[in-house]
């Protein structure tokens, strides 16, 4: 296994890493590995929207979702203010 040394880390970031590690019940080093594995190891966690689109069901044509146009605009009245 390789080793990774990261220098010049902000103290606040190190403190947050230690707090996060404590919440998950592991060492800061193990938490660091888990974060790297999560972000870099397994590819994207969720498919992109572009990848999701082909899996959507074909539920109709665009006209099925158009708003009704049966009332002419001239007959629509907006109440005037007093």
N, C-alpha and C positions, 0 to 999 in steps of 0.2 A: 504494500500500500504506500502511496505517496503521502508526503506531508505538505501542508500549506501554511505559510507564515504570512500574516497580514499585519502590516505596520501602520502606525499613525492613525489609529482608530480613535474617534472622539469618545471621551469618557462617558458621556451620556448614552451613546450607542452601546457601549460595553455593559453599562448598568441595565439597559433595557433587555439586552441579550440574556443577562443573568436572571432578570425577573421572569422573562418568558420561559427560560429553561426550568426555573423553579415551578412555574405553573404546570409545566408538562412533566415534572418529576424526573428530570435528567440534568446532566452536567452542562455547563456552557459550551463545552467542546462538542458534546453530543447534539446539543440544540443547533449549533453552527452547522454540523454535518446534515442534520435533518432539513434545515433551511436550504442549504445548497442542493440537496437531493430533490427537494420539492420544486425548487425553481429551475434547476438545470437538468436533473436526472431523467425525468420521465416524459419529456416533451410537454406540449401544452396540456394543462389540466382540463380545459374545456375546449371543445371544437370551436373554431371561428364561426362567425355568422355565415361566411361564404361556404364553409364546409357543411353547415347545418341546412342551408336552403334546399339542396337536392333531396333531403330526407323528408321534407314537408309533403303532406298529402295534397293532392290536387282536389280542391273542394269546389271549384267552379270557375267561371270566367269573370273578368273584371266587371262586366256589366251587372253581375249579381250583387255587387257591393256598392253600386252607385246609389246616391240618395234619390228618393222619388222626385220626379219633376212634373207631377200632375197638377200642381197649383201654380198658376201664372204669378209672377212677381207683382203685377199691378193689383191683384186682389189681396195681397198680403198687406195688412195694415199694422203699423207700429203705433202703439198709443202715444199721443203727444203729451208733453208735460203741461200741467196747468199753469 
